[in-house]
Amino acid sequence: MQIDFTHKQSAHCENGVVSNLMRHNGFEVSEPMVFGIGSGLLFSYLPFIKVNYAPVFTYRVMPGLVFNRFAKRVGVKVKREKFKDPKKAKERLDQNLSDNNPVGLQVGVYNLIYFPDEYRFHFNAHNMVVYGKENGNYLISDPVMEDVTTLTEKQLEKVRFAKGAFAPKGHIYYPISFPQKLELETAIIKGIKHTCRDMLAPAPIVGVRAMRWVAKNIKKWPKKLGTKKANHYLGQIVRMQEEIGTGGGGFRYIYAAFLQEASDVLRNEKLKDFSKEMTQIGDAWRDFALEASRIYKNRSGQLENYDSISDQLMSIAQREEAFFKALRKAV
């Protein structure tokens, strides 16, 4: 039982799943276009939620929102289900496969055996496509991997019902109806405006305000938490930024590609300039991550080092605030 499904590697899992499922159903939509229309770009600081004994720093919206927003804005209907019983979750998956319908799954990363060891930690918001089953093994199209792979029934059940924050609970999703044509123009504008609202929100835990809050806290961590814990928190920022599905810098590059593509669709040349500027902001995020990693890998607790990267993050926040204010006016 194998569906004729084309695997295409992507930079981020949810974007890739959506793009690949849309392509399978006859709609050629790029990963950046999915991400931009789905308003996936964000920065959020959630100190009250701990993952790996450190606060959550996220550079994207909550899992599932990209597909939901994208689908709503282009007129696609999506079916989602979660389960308490692994047996029922398996039955529903097998039924879709027998109906020749590839499906998206939300899974935990820690027990994905095909992931390199350094990327296997407790993170439950990964996405993949299951497109068939042969000899008791499920055929897996994981968009962040170069090639397709397989998981046994037990291995797939384990990642579908991973425990902890954002537990997937057997989450399965797939599109069930489509418009005759995707009206991208209106969807692009809605997507851009939503991202601008998120990044400029008055709440302290999202957008540029959250970036400034983190920057201020970075200066306090060595004295308040001690070197070991401060370095662990700093490592968490970099891990969330650079290792969990492209993170801060990578998401900025994807958004830059979206603006480049959107410029042609909307016939708005200004968006090409915004694309170039967002690429430069992505470079600044990568520089920040590099400097931060040097500090925590060397186990340094020197205050001037923390002050320096705090200033870097403040500068990025200032650039992003100006960027999204100008982008909001441009559309």
SVG drawing of the C-alpha trace seen along z (x, -y; Angstrom):
<svg xmlns="http://www.w3.org/2000/svg" viewBox="-14 -53 50 61">
<polyline fill="none" stroke="black" stroke-width="0.4" points="0.0,0.0 2.0,-2.9 0.6,-6.2 2.2,-7.9 3.6,-10.8 6.5,-13.1 8.9,-13.9 10.5,-17.3 12.9,-18.5 12.2,-21.8 13.8,-24.1 11.0,-23.6 8.7,-20.7 5.2,-22.2 5.8,-24.4 7.2,-21.4 4.3,-19.2 1.7,-21.7 3.6,-22.4 4.0,-18.7 0.4,-17.9 -0.8,-20.8 1.5,-19.7 0.1,-16.1 -3.4,-17.5 -2.4,-19.5 -1.5,-22.9 2.1,-24.1 2.7,-26.3 6.2,-26.9 7.4,-26.6 8.0,-30.3 4.5,-31.1 2.9,-28.7 4.9,-30.3 4.1,-33.9 0.4,-33.4 0.2,-31.3 1.8,-34.2 4.3,-31.8 7.0,-34.3 7.1,-35.3 9.2,-35.8 7.8,-34.7 9.3,-34.3 7.4,-32.0 9.3,-32.0 6.4,-30.1 6.8,-27.1 9.9,-25.0 11.4,-22.6 14.6,-20.8 14.6,-22.8 14.8,-26.2 12.2,-28.7 10.6,-28.5 11.9,-30.9 10.0,-30.5 10.6,-32.0 7.4,-30.7 3.7,-30.5 2.2,-27.5 2.2,-24.2 -0.8,-23.9 -1.4,-27.6 0.5,-28.0 -1.6,-25.3 -4.8,-26.6 -4.2,-30.2 -2.9,-29.3 -5.9,-27.0 -8.5,-29.5 -6.9,-32.3 -6.7,-30.3 -10.0,-28.4 -8.8,-25.0 -10.6,-22.9 -8.5,-20.9 -9.5,-18.0 -7.7,-17.5 -8.1,-14.8 -6.4,-13.9 -6.9,-10.7 -6.7,-9.3 -6.4,-5.7 -3.4,-4.8 -5.3,-1.9 -8.0,-4.3 -5.2,-6.6 -3.6,-3.8 -7.0,-2.7 -7.7,-6.2 -4.2,-6.5 -4.5,-3.1 -8.0,-4.0 -6.6,-7.2 -3.8,-5.3 -6.1,-2.6 -8.2,-5.5 -5.0,-6.7 -4.8,-9.8 -1.4,-10.9 -1.7,-12.6 0.3,-15.0 1.2,-14.0 2.5,-15.9 5.1,-13.9 7.8,-14.1 11.4,-14.3 13.2,-12.4 12.3,-8.9 12.7,-9.6 15.3,-6.9 16.3,-8.4 17.2,-11.8 20.9,-12.4 21.5,-11.9 22.3,-15.6 18.8,-16.6 16.8,-14.1 15.5,-15.9 12.1,-16.4 10.3,-18.6 6.8,-17.5 6.0,-19.9 7.6,-18.1 5.6,-17.4 5.8,-14.6 3.8,-13.0 2.8,-9.3 2.2,-8.1 2.0,-4.3 2.6,-1.1 4.6,1.9 5.4,5.1 4.2,3.6 6.4,0.4 5.0,-3.1 6.5,-5.1 7.6,-8.5 8.2,-11.7 9.8,-14.0 10.3,-17.3 13.5,-18.2 15.2,-15.0 16.8,-14.5 15.2,-11.2 12.1,-9.2 12.3,-6.7 10.3,-4.2 9.1,-3.6 7.7,-0.4 4.2,-0.5 5.6,-0.7 8.1,-3.4 5.4,-5.6 3.1,-5.1 5.8,-6.1 6.4,-9.5 2.7,-10.1 2.0,-9.8 5.1,-11.4 4.6,-13.0 5.4,-16.5 4.8,-20.0 2.8,-20.2 2.1,-16.5 0.8,-15.5 -1.9,-13.0 -1.8,-11.2 -2.6,-14.4 -3.5,-13.7 -4.4,-16.3 -5.0,-16.5 -6.9,-18.8 -10.3,-17.6 -11.5,-20.2 -10.0,-22.8 -11.1,-25.8 -10.8,-25.7 -8.0,-28.2 -6.0,-29.6 -6.5,-33.4 -3.1,-34.3 -3.2,-38.1 -5.7,-38.6 -4.2,-35.8 -0.7,-37.3 -1.9,-40.7 -3.8,-39.2 -0.7,-37.1 1.6,-40.0 -0.7,-42.2 -1.2,-39.5 2.6,-39.0 3.1,-42.8 0.4,-42.8 2.1,-39.9 5.6,-41.4 4.3,-44.8 1.9,-43.5 1.8,-45.4 2.0,-42.1 5.4,-41.6 5.7,-37.9 5.4,-38.3 7.1,-40.3 9.8,-42.9 8.7,-43.6 9.5,-40.0 12.9,-40.3 13.7,-43.3 12.5,-41.5 14.9,-38.6 17.7,-41.0 17.2,-42.7 17.1,-39.3 20.3,-38.1 22.2,-40.7 20.7,-39.6 21.1,-35.8 24.8,-35.4 24.2,-37.1 20.7,-35.9 21.0,-32.3 24.7,-31.6 27.0,-30.7 25.9,-27.1 22.2,-27.9 22.7,-31.2 24.7,-29.2 22.0,-26.6 19.4,-29.3 21.6,-30.9 22.0,-27.5 18.3,-27.1 17.9,-30.3 20.4,-29.1 18.9,-25.6 15.5,-27.0 16.9,-29.4 19.2,-27.2 18.4,-23.6 14.6,-23.3 13.3,-23.6 15.5,-26.5 14.8,-28.8 15.3,-32.6 17.7,-33.2 16.3,-30.5 12.7,-31.7 13.8,-35.2 15.4,-33.8 12.2,-31.9 10.2,-35.1 12.6,-37.0 12.0,-34.4 8.2,-34.8 8.4,-38.6 10.4,-38.1 7.8,-35.8 4.9,-38.0 6.5,-41.0 5.8,-39.3 2.3,-38.1 1.2,-41.6 3.3,-43.5 4.8,-45.5 8.4,-46.2 8.9,-47.6 8.6,-44.1 11.8,-43.1 13.6,-45.7 11.9,-44.4 13.1,-40.9 16.7,-42.1 16.4,-43.8 14.9,-40.7 17.8,-38.6 20.2,-41.0 18.2,-40.7 18.5,-37.0 22.2,-37.4 22.1,-39.4 20.3,-36.6 22.9,-34.1 25.7,-36.4 23.9,-36.6 23.6,-32.8 27.3,-32.4 28.4,-34.8 26.0,-33.3 27.3,-29.8 30.8,-30.9 29.9,-32.1 28.0,-29.0 30.4,-26.5 33.3,-28.1 31.2,-28.2 32.0,-31.8 30.1,-33.8 31.8,-37.1 29.2,-39.9 30.7,-41.9 30.1,-38.9 26.4,-38.7 26.1,-42.5 27.5,-42.3 25.0,-39.7 22.2,-41.5 23.0,-44.6 23.1,-42.6 19.5,-41.3 18.4,-44.9 19.7,-46.0 17.9,-43.2 14.6,-44.2 15.0,-47.8 15.6,-46.7 12.6,-44.4 10.3,-47.0 11.2,-49.5 11.0,-46.8 7.4,-45.6 6.1,-49.2 7.3,-50.0 6.1,-46.7 2.6,-47.3 2.4,-50.6 3.7,-49.0 0.8,-46.7"/>
</svg>
